Amino acid sequence: MKATDKQEGGSHYKNYPIEPVEFIYRNRIPFIEANVLKYLLRHESKGGKDDLLKAKHYIDLLIQFKYEN
């Protein structure tokens, strides 16, 4: 069994033709942007508003680190 055939902690990403982790890896998306995608994509099937707030937090971090220095 391949690691991509299984998901730890639920099935909330299995609804996508390409799972977010594979998309993120193949496109070499940086850590903060990857977390934004992760929380944004799963909010309806896992964390709800809390996941949207987490995505927003990572966006705020990205703004601070890239544009406020």
PDB file of N, CA, C and O in Angstrom:
ATOM      1  N   MET A   1       0.844  -1.185   0.000  1.00  0.00           N
ATOM      2  CA  MET A   1       0.000   0.000   0.000  1.00  0.00           C
ATOM      3  C   MET A   1       0.890   1.249   0.000  1.00  0.00           C
ATOM      4  O   MET A   1       1.845   1.349   0.769  1.00  0.00           O
ATOM      5  N   LYS A   2       0.557   2.177  -0.865  1.00  0.00           N
ATOM      6  CA  LYS A   2       1.288   3.441  -0.918  1.00  0.00           C
ATOM      7  C   LYS A   2       0.788   4.378   0.172  1.00  0.00           C
ATOM      8  O   LYS A   2      -0.366   4.294   0.593  1.00  0.00           O
ATOM      9  N   ALA A   3       1.653   5.261   0.621  1.00  0.00           N
ATOM     10  CA  ALA A   3       1.270   6.242   1.639  1.00  0.00           C
ATOM     11  C   ALA A   3       0.135   7.129   1.140  1.00  0.00           C
ATOM     12  O   ALA A   3      -0.701   7.559   1.935  1.00  0.00           O
ATOM     13  N   THR A   4       0.087   7.412  -0.164  1.00  0.00           N
ATOM     14  CA  THR A   4      -0.974   8.265  -0.713  1.00  0.00           C
ATOM     15  C   THR A   4      -2.325   7.553  -0.796  1.00  0.00           C
ATOM     16  O   THR A   4      -3.347   8.188  -1.054  1.00  0.00           O
ATOM     17  N   ASP A   5      -2.331   6.239  -0.580  1.00  0.00           N
ATOM     18  CA  ASP A   5      -3.592   5.494  -0.592  1.00  0.00           C
ATOM     19  C   ASP A   5      -4.328   5.566   0.739  1.00  0.00           C
ATOM     20  O   ASP A   5      -5.483   5.152   0.839  1.00  0.00           O
ATOM     21  N   LYS A   6      -3.664   6.086   1.751  1.00  0.00           N
ATOM     22  CA  LYS A   6      -4.294   6.147   3.069  1.00  0.00           C
ATOM     23  C   LYS A   6      -4.197   7.551   3.627  1.00  0.00           C
ATOM     24  O   LYS A   6      -3.292   8.313   3.286  1.00  0.00           O
ATOM     25  N   GLN A   7      -5.135   7.878   4.485  1.00  0.00           N
ATOM     26  CA  GLN A   7      -5.126   9.191   5.134  1.00  0.00           C
ATOM     27  C   GLN A   7      -5.324   8.989   6.618  1.00  0.00           C
ATOM     28  O   GLN A   7      -6.256   8.306   7.042  1.00  0.00           O
ATOM     29  N   GLU A   8      -4.458   9.576   7.399  1.00  0.00           N
ATOM     30  CA  GLU A   8      -4.565   9.527   8.849  1.00  0.00           C
ATOM     31  C   GLU A   8      -5.557  10.584   9.315  1.00  0.00           C
ATOM     32  O   GLU A   8      -5.536  11.713   8.824  1.00  0.00           O
ATOM     33  N   GLY A   9      -6.413  10.232  10.246  1.00  0.00           N
ATOM     34  CA  GLY A   9      -7.280  11.212  10.887  1.00  0.00           C
ATOM     35  C   GLY A   9      -8.511  11.629  10.097  1.00  0.00           C
ATOM     36  O   GLY A   9      -8.980  12.755  10.265  1.00  0.00           O
ATOM     37  N   GLY A  10      -9.044  10.778   9.254  1.00  0.00           N
ATOM     38  CA  GLY A  10     -10.272  11.122   8.552  1.00  0.00           C
ATOM     39  C   GLY A  10     -10.167  10.922   7.055  1.00  0.00           C
ATOM     40  O   GLY A  10      -9.164  10.417   6.550  1.00  0.00           O
ATOM     41  N   SER A  11     -11.216  11.326   6.348  1.00  0.00           N
ATOM     42  CA  SER A  11     -11.237  11.157   4.897  1.00  0.00           C
ATOM     43  C   SER A  11     -11.563  12.463   4.182  1.00  0.00           C
ATOM     44  O   SER A  11     -11.984  12.446   3.026  1.00  0.00           O
ATOM     45  N   HIS A  12     -11.375  13.583   4.853  1.00  0.00           N
ATOM     46  CA  HIS A  12     -11.796  14.873   4.332  1.00  0.00           C
ATOM     47  C   HIS A  12     -11.057  15.306   3.068  1.00  0.00           C
ATOM     48  O   HIS A  12     -11.545  16.194   2.369  1.00  0.00           O
ATOM     49  N   TYR A  13      -9.910  14.723   2.743  1.00  0.00           N
ATOM     50  CA  TYR A  13      -9.197  15.087   1.520  1.00  0.00           C
ATOM     51  C   TYR A  13      -9.453  14.100   0.384  1.00  0.00           C
ATOM     52  O   TYR A  13      -9.078  14.373  -0.756  1.00  0.00           O
ATOM     53  N   LYS A  14     -10.072  12.978   0.664  1.00  0.00           N
ATOM     54  CA  LYS A  14     -10.279  11.938  -0.341  1.00  0.00           C
ATOM     55  C   LYS A  14     -11.307  12.338  -1.400  1.00  0.00           C
ATOM     56  O   LYS A  14     -11.434  11.647  -2.411  1.00  0.00           O
ATOM     57  N   ASN A  15     -12.036  13.421  -1.200  1.00  0.00           N
ATOM     58  CA  ASN A  15     -13.039  13.864  -2.172  1.00  0.00           C
ATOM     59  C   ASN A  15     -12.415  14.580  -3.368  1.00  0.00           C
ATOM     60  O   ASN A  15     -13.104  14.835  -4.355  1.00  0.00           O
ATOM     61  N   TYR A  16     -11.144  14.903  -3.299  1.00  0.00           N
ATOM     62  CA  TYR A  16     -10.482  15.637  -4.366  1.00  0.00           C
ATOM     63  C   TYR A  16      -9.808  14.671  -5.336  1.00  0.00           C
ATOM     64  O   TYR A  16      -9.211  13.684  -4.905  1.00  0.00           O
ATOM     65  N   PRO A  17      -9.894  14.945  -6.659  1.00  0.00           N
ATOM     66  CA  PRO A  17      -9.205  14.088  -7.637  1.00  0.00           C
ATOM     67  C   PRO A  17      -7.688  14.045  -7.392  1.00  0.00           C
ATOM     68  O   PRO A  17      -7.050  13.007  -7.567  1.00  0.00           O
ATOM     69  N   ILE A  18      -7.130  15.180  -6.989  1.00  0.00           N
ATOM     70  CA  ILE A  18      -5.720  15.253  -6.594  1.00  0.00           C
ATOM     71  C   ILE A  18      -5.712  15.735  -5.148  1.00  0.00           C
ATOM     72  O   ILE A  18      -6.192  16.828  -4.848  1.00  0.00           O
ATOM     73  N   GLU A  19      -5.170  14.920  -4.262  1.00  0.00           N
ATOM     74  CA  GLU A  19      -5.166  15.321  -2.860  1.00  0.00           C
ATOM     75  C   GLU A  19      -4.259  16.531  -2.651  1.00  0.00           C
ATOM     76  O   GLU A  19      -3.228  16.663  -3.310  1.00  0.00           O
ATOM     77  N   PRO A  20      -4.650  17.413  -1.731  1.00  0.00           N
ATOM     78  CA  PRO A  20      -3.863  18.622  -1.493  1.00  0.00           C
ATOM     79  C   PRO A  20      -2.384  18.349  -1.231  1.00  0.00           C
ATOM     80  O   PRO A  20      -1.536  19.100  -1.713  1.00  0.00           O
ATOM     81  N   VAL A  21      -2.052  17.309  -0.490  1.00  0.00           N
ATOM     82  CA  VAL A  21      -0.646  17.045  -0.177  1.00  0.00           C
ATOM     83  C   VAL A  21       0.157  16.770  -1.443  1.00  0.00           C
ATOM     84  O   VAL A  21       1.298  17.216  -1.561  1.00  0.00           O
ATOM     85  N   GLU A  22      -0.427  16.041  -2.390  1.00  0.00           N
ATOM     86  CA  GLU A  22       0.275  15.759  -3.643  1.00  0.00           C
ATOM     87  C   GLU A  22       0.401  17.029  -4.488  1.00  0.00           C
ATOM     88  O   GLU A  22       1.459  17.295  -5.058  1.00  0.00           O
ATOM     89  N   PHE A  23      -0.672  17.806  -4.566  1.00  0.00           N
ATOM     90  CA  PHE A  23      -0.645  19.070  -5.299  1.00  0.00           C
ATOM     91  C   PHE A  23       0.429  19.998  -4.732  1.00  0.00           C
ATOM     92  O   PHE A  23       1.212  20.590  -5.475  1.00  0.00           O
ATOM     93  N   ILE A  24       0.450  20.113  -3.406  1.00  0.00           N
ATOM     94  CA  ILE A  24       1.416  20.985  -2.726  1.00  0.00           C
ATOM     95  C   ILE A  24       2.846  20.506  -2.998  1.00  0.00           C
ATOM     96  O   ILE A  24       3.727  21.309  -3.309  1.00  0.00           O
ATOM     97  N   TYR A  25       3.066  19.213  -2.880  1.00  0.00           N
ATOM     98  CA  TYR A  25       4.414  18.662  -3.085  1.00  0.00           C
ATOM     99  C   TYR A  25       4.873  18.843  -4.526  1.00  0.00           C
ATOM    100  O   TYR A  25       5.981  19.318  -4.775  1.00  0.00           O
ATOM    101  N   ARG A  26       4.028  18.467  -5.467  1.00  0.00           N
ATOM    102  CA  ARG A  26       4.416  18.523  -6.884  1.00  0.00           C
ATOM    103  C   ARG A  26       4.649  19.954  -7.367  1.00  0.00           C
ATOM    104  O   ARG A  26       5.443  20.183  -8.280  1.00  0.00           O
ATOM    105  N   ASN A  27       3.969  20.898  -6.766  1.00  0.00           N
ATOM    106  CA  ASN A  27       4.114  22.299  -7.168  1.00  0.00           C
ATOM    107  C   ASN A  27       5.096  23.067  -6.293  1.00  0.00           C
ATOM    108  O   ASN A  27       5.286  24.270  -6.469  1.00  0.00           O
ATOM    109  N   ARG A  28       5.716  22.366  -5.351  1.00  0.00           N
ATOM    110  CA  ARG A  28       6.714  22.966  -4.451  1.00  0.00           C
ATOM    111  C   ARG A  28       6.182  24.232  -3.774  1.00  0.00           C
ATOM    112  O   ARG A  28       6.847  25.268  -3.728  1.00  0.00           O
ATOM    113  N   ILE A  29       4.977  24.111  -3.260  1.00  0.00           N
ATOM    114  CA  ILE A  29       4.343  25.250  -2.598  1.00  0.00           C
ATOM    115  C   ILE A  29       4.966  25.420  -1.213  1.00  0.00           C
ATOM    116  O   ILE A  29       5.063  24.451  -0.460  1.00  0.00           O
ATOM    117  N   PRO A  30       5.388  26.630  -0.871  1.00  0.00           N
ATOM    118  CA  PRO A  30       6.022  26.872   0.425  1.00  0.00           C
ATOM    119  C   PRO A  30       5.082  26.565   1.609  1.00  0.00           C
ATOM    120  O   PRO A  30       3.862  26.498   1.460  1.00  0.00           O
ATOM    121  N   PHE A  31       5.690  26.386   2.768  1.00  0.00           N
ATOM    122  CA  PHE A  31       4.989  25.950   3.979  1.00  0.00           C
ATOM    123  C   PHE A  31       3.764  26.795   4.317  1.00  0.00           C
ATOM    124  O   PHE A  31       2.681  26.249   4.526  1.00  0.00           O
ATOM    125  N   ILE A  32       3.914  28.088   4.374  1.00  0.00           N
ATOM    126  CA  ILE A  32       2.801  28.934   4.808  1.00  0.00           C
ATOM    127  C   ILE A  32       1.663  28.872   3.791  1.00  0.00           C
ATOM    128  O   ILE A  32       0.504  28.720   4.175  1.00  0.00           O
ATOM    129  N   GLU A  33       1.978  28.986   2.504  1.00  0.00           N
ATOM    130  CA  GLU A  33       0.964  28.904   1.473  1.00  0.00           C
ATOM    131  C   GLU A  33       0.280  27.542   1.482  1.00  0.00           C
ATOM    132  O   GLU A  33      -0.927  27.446   1.259  1.00  0.00           O
ATOM    133  N   ALA A  34       1.053  26.491   1.739  1.00  0.00           N
ATOM    134  CA  ALA A  34       0.496  25.144   1.808  1.00  0.00           C
ATOM    135  C   ALA A  34      -0.517  25.020   2.947  1.00  0.00           C
ATOM    136  O   ALA A  34      -1.559  24.384   2.792  1.00  0.00           O
ATOM    137  N   ASN A  35      -0.206  25.625   4.076  1.00  0.00           N
ATOM    138  CA  ASN A  35      -1.145  25.572   5.198  1.00  0.00           C
ATOM    139  C   ASN A  35      -2.419  26.347   4.894  1.00  0.00           C
ATOM    140  O   ASN A  35      -3.506  25.928   5.290  1.00  0.00           O
ATOM    141  N   VAL A  36      -2.298  27.467   4.200  1.00  0.00           N
ATOM    142  CA  VAL A  36      -3.500  28.206   3.787  1.00  0.00           C
ATOM    143  C   VAL A  36      -4.381  27.290   2.945  1.00  0.00           C
ATOM    144  O   VAL A  36      -5.582  27.182   3.195  1.00  0.00           O
ATOM    145  N   LEU A  37      -3.792  26.630   1.947  1.00  0.00           N
ATOM    146  CA  LEU A  37      -4.557  25.732   1.084  1.00  0.00           C
ATOM    147  C   LEU A  37      -5.183  24.603   1.888  1.00  0.00           C
ATOM    148  O   LEU A  37      -6.365  24.300   1.726  1.00  0.00           O
ATOM    149  N   LYS A  38      -4.397  23.986   2.748  1.00  0.00           N
ATOM    150  CA  LYS A  38      -4.874  22.857   3.544  1.00  0.00           C
ATOM    151  C   LYS A  38      -6.111  23.229   4.352  1.00  0.00           C
ATOM    152  O   LYS A  38      -7.127  22.537   4.289  1.00  0.00           O
ATOM    153  N   TYR A  39      -6.029  24.308   5.103  1.00  0.00           N
ATOM    154  CA  TYR A  39      -7.155  24.688   5.961  1.00  0.00           C
ATOM    155  C   TYR A  39      -8.345  25.188   5.155  1.00  0.00           C
ATOM    156  O   TYR A  39      -9.492  24.939   5.526  1.00  0.00           O
ATOM    157  N   LEU A  40      -8.089  25.883   4.067  1.00  0.00           N
ATOM    158  CA  LEU A  40      -9.166  26.374   3.230  1.00  0.00           C
ATOM    159  C   LEU A  40      -9.930  25.220   2.580  1.00  0.00           C
ATOM    160  O   LEU A  40     -11.160  25.233   2.526  1.00  0.00           O
ATOM    161  N   LEU A  41      -9.200  24.234   2.093  1.00  0.00           N
ATOM    162  CA  LEU A  41      -9.840  23.121   1.401  1.00  0.00           C
ATOM    163  C   LEU A  41     -10.612  22.186   2.320  1.00  0.00           C
ATOM    164  O   LEU A  41     -11.563  21.544   1.875  1.00  0.00           O
ATOM    165  N   ARG A  42     -10.235  22.094   3.567  1.00  0.00           N
ATOM    166  CA  ARG A  42     -10.903  21.129   4.444  1.00  0.00           C
ATOM    167  C   ARG A  42     -11.977  21.735   5.338  1.00  0.00           C
ATOM    168  O   ARG A  42     -12.655  20.993   6.050  1.00  0.00           O
ATOM    169  N   HIS A  43     -12.159  23.050   5.331  1.00  0.00           N
ATOM    170  CA  HIS A  43     -13.022  23.677   6.329  1.00  0.00           C
ATOM    171  C   HIS A  43     -14.451  23.142   6.315  1.00  0.00           C
ATOM    172  O   HIS A  43     -15.055  23.009   7.379  1.00  0.00           O
ATOM    173  N   GLU A  44     -15.007  22.833   5.154  1.00  0.00           N
ATOM    174  CA  GLU A  44     -16.400  22.367   5.116  1.00  0.00           C
ATOM    175  C   GLU A  44     -16.563  20.936   5.614  1.00  0.00           C
ATOM    176  O   GLU A  44     -17.639  20.569   6.088  1.00  0.00           O
ATOM    177  N   SER A  45     -15.516  20.124   5.514  1.00  0.00           N
ATOM    178  CA  SER A  45     -15.654  18.725   5.893  1.00  0.00           C
ATOM    179  C   SER A  45     -14.951  18.365   7.194  1.00  0.00           C
ATOM    180  O   SER A  45     -15.027  17.221   7.642  1.00  0.00           O
ATOM    181  N   LYS A  46     -14.261  19.341   7.812  1.00  0.00           N
ATOM    182  CA  LYS A  46     -13.576  19.001   9.061  1.00  0.00           C
ATOM    183  C   LYS A  46     -13.712  20.094  10.109  1.00  0.00           C
ATOM    184  O   LYS A  46     -14.475  19.932  11.062  1.00  0.00           O
ATOM    185  N   GLY A  47     -12.998  21.201   9.962  1.00  0.00           N
ATOM    186  CA  GLY A  47     -12.882  22.151  11.058  1.00  0.00           C
ATOM    187  C   GLY A  47     -13.796  23.356  11.045  1.00  0.00           C
ATOM    188  O   GLY A  47     -13.802  24.137  11.996  1.00  0.00           O
ATOM    189  N   GLY A  48     -14.579  23.524   9.971  1.00  0.00           N
ATOM    190  CA  GLY A  48     -15.505  24.647   9.907  1.00  0.00           C
ATOM    191  C   GLY A  48     -14.820  25.996  10.046  1.00  0.00           C
ATOM    192  O   GLY A  48     -13.754  26.238   9.481  1.00  0.00           O
ATOM    193  N   LYS A  49     -15.453  26.855  10.804  1.00  0.00           N
ATOM    194  CA  LYS A  49     -14.946  28.220  10.998  1.00  0.00           C
ATOM    195  C   LYS A  49     -13.527  28.228  11.550  1.00  0.00           C
ATOM    196  O   LYS A  49     -12.719  29.074  11.168  1.00  0.00           O
ATOM    197  N   ASP A  50     -13.216  27.294  12.447  1.00  0.00           N
ATOM    198  CA  ASP A  50     -11.860  27.238  13.026  1.00  0.00           C
ATOM    199  C   ASP A  50     -10.798  27.060  11.944  1.00  0.00           C
ATOM    200  O   ASP A  50      -9.732  27.671  12.017  1.00  0.00           O
ATOM    201  N   ASP A  51     -11.080  26.228  10.944  1.00  0.00           N
ATOM    202  CA  ASP A  51     -10.112  26.052   9.866  1.00  0.00           C
ATOM    203  C   ASP A  51      -9.974  27.319   9.034  1.00  0.00           C
ATOM    204  O   ASP A  51      -8.876  27.637   8.578  1.00  0.00           O
ATOM    205  N   LEU A  52     -11.061  28.046   8.830  1.00  0.00           N
ATOM    206  CA  LEU A  52     -10.970  29.317   8.105  1.00  0.00           C
ATOM    207  C   LEU A  52     -10.150  30.330   8.893  1.00  0.00           C
ATOM    208  O   LEU A  52      -9.387  31.101   8.311  1.00  0.00           O
ATOM    209  N   LEU A  53     -10.303  30.330  10.207  1.00  0.00           N
ATOM    210  CA  LEU A  53      -9.501  31.226  11.041  1.00  0.00           C
ATOM    211  C   LEU A  53      -8.026  30.846  11.004  1.00  0.00           C
ATOM    212  O   LEU A  53      -7.155  31.715  11.038  1.00  0.00           O
ATOM    213  N   LYS A  54      -7.749  29.547  10.935  1.00  0.00           N
ATOM    214  CA  LYS A  54      -6.352  29.099  10.810  1.00  0.00           C
ATOM    215  C   LYS A  54      -5.778  29.544   9.469  1.00  0.00           C
ATOM    216  O   LYS A  54      -4.641  30.013   9.408  1.00  0.00           O
ATOM    217  N   ALA A  55      -6.551  29.402   8.398  1.00  0.00           N
ATOM    218  CA  ALA A  55      -6.096  29.852   7.083  1.00  0.00           C
ATOM    219  C   ALA A  55      -5.821  31.343   7.105  1.00  0.00           C
ATOM    220  O   ALA A  55      -4.814  31.801   6.566  1.00  0.00           O
ATOM    221  N   LYS A  56      -6.710  32.099   7.726  1.00  0.00           N
ATOM    222  CA  LYS A  56      -6.544  33.550   7.836  1.00  0.00           C
ATOM    223  C   LYS A  56      -5.273  33.889   8.616  1.00  0.00           C
ATOM    224  O   LYS A  56      -4.545  34.815   8.257  1.00  0.00           O
ATOM    225  N   HIS A  57      -5.015  33.139   9.677  1.00  0.00           N
ATOM    226  CA  HIS A  57      -3.806  33.368  10.480  1.00  0.00           C
ATOM    227  C   HIS A  57      -2.552  33.181   9.621  1.00  0.00           C
ATOM    228  O   HIS A  57      -1.622  33.984   9.690  1.00  0.00           O
ATOM    229  N   TYR A  58      -2.533  32.124   8.816  1.00  0.00           N
ATOM    230  CA  TYR A  58      -1.376  31.899   7.959  1.00  0.00           C
ATOM    231  C   TYR A  58      -1.257  32.985   6.895  1.00  0.00           C
ATOM    232  O   TYR A  58      -0.144  33.369   6.536  1.00  0.00           O
ATOM    233  N   ILE A  59      -2.376  33.485   6.385  1.00  0.00           N
ATOM    234  CA  ILE A  59      -2.322  34.609   5.444  1.00  0.00           C
ATOM    235  C   ILE A  59      -1.753  35.837   6.139  1.00  0.00           C
ATOM    236  O   ILE A  59      -0.922  36.543   5.568  1.00  0.00           O
ATOM    237  N   ASP A  60      -2.190  36.097   7.364  1.00  0.00           N
ATOM    238  CA  ASP A  60      -1.654  37.231   8.131  1.00  0.00           C
ATOM    239  C   ASP A  60      -0.150  37.081   8.361  1.00  0.00           C
ATOM    240  O   ASP A  60       0.593  38.059   8.276  1.00  0.00           O
ATOM    241  N   LEU A  61       0.298  35.862   8.652  1.00  0.00           N
ATOM    242  CA  LEU A  61       1.733  35.617   8.819  1.00  0.00           C
ATOM    243  C   LEU A  61       2.491  35.892   7.520  1.00  0.00           C
ATOM    244  O   LEU A  61       3.553  36.514   7.528  1.00  0.00           O
ATOM    245  N   LEU A  62       1.938  35.428   6.426  1.00  0.00           N
ATOM    246  CA  LEU A  62       2.579  35.633   5.135  1.00  0.00           C
ATOM    247  C   LEU A  62       2.698  37.119   4.811  1.00  0.00           C
ATOM    248  O   LEU A  62       3.739  37.569   4.333  1.00  0.00           O
ATOM    249  N   ILE A  63       1.647  37.874   5.068  1.00  0.00           N
ATOM    250  CA  ILE A  63       1.687  39.320   4.848  1.00  0.00           C
ATOM    251  C   ILE A  63       2.773  39.943   5.721  1.00  0.00           C
ATOM    252  O   ILE A  63       3.569  40.754   5.247  1.00  0.00           O
ATOM    253  N   GLN A  64       2.803  39.565   6.991  1.00  0.00           N
ATOM    254  CA  GLN A  64       3.810  40.119   7.897  1.00  0.00           C
ATOM    255  C   GLN A  64       5.228  39.786   7.432  1.00  0.00           C
ATOM    256  O   GLN A  64       6.075  40.676   7.347  1.00  0.00           O
ATOM    257  N   PHE A  65       5.489  38.528   7.134  1.00  0.00           N
ATOM    258  CA  PHE A  65       6.842  38.111   6.785  1.00  0.00           C
ATOM    259  C   PHE A  65       7.300  38.651   5.434  1.00  0.00           C
ATOM    260  O   PHE A  65       8.477  38.973   5.271  1.00  0.00           O
ATOM    261  N   LYS A  66       6.397  38.756   4.466  1.00  0.00           N
ATOM    262  CA  LYS A  66       6.816  39.132   3.110  1.00  0.00           C
ATOM    263  C   LYS A  66       6.667  40.619   2.813  1.00  0.00           C
ATOM    264  O   LYS A  66       7.398  41.157   1.981  1.00  0.00           O
ATOM    265  N   TYR A  67       5.742  41.282   3.472  1.00  0.00           N
ATOM    266  CA  TYR A  67       5.413  42.637   3.046  1.00  0.00           C
ATOM    267  C   TYR A  67       5.535  43.706   4.120  1.00  0.00           C
ATOM    268  O   TYR A  67       5.342  44.888   3.833  1.00  0.00           O
ATOM    269  N   GLU A  68       5.850  43.320   5.343  1.00  0.00           N
ATOM    270  CA  GLU A  68       5.938  44.334   6.404  1.00  0.00           C
ATOM    271  C   GLU A  68       7.351  44.499   6.940  1.00  0.00           C
ATOM    272  O   GLU A  68       7.536  45.090   8.003  1.00  0.00           O
ATOM    273  N   ASN A  69       8.328  44.003   6.245  1.00  0.00           N
ATOM    274  CA  ASN A  69       9.730  44.162   6.677  1.00  0.00           C
ATOM    275  C   ASN A  69      10.413  45.229   5.876  1.00  0.00           C
ATOM    276  O   ASN A  69      11.593  45.506   6.094  1.00  0.00           O
TER     277      ASN A  69
END
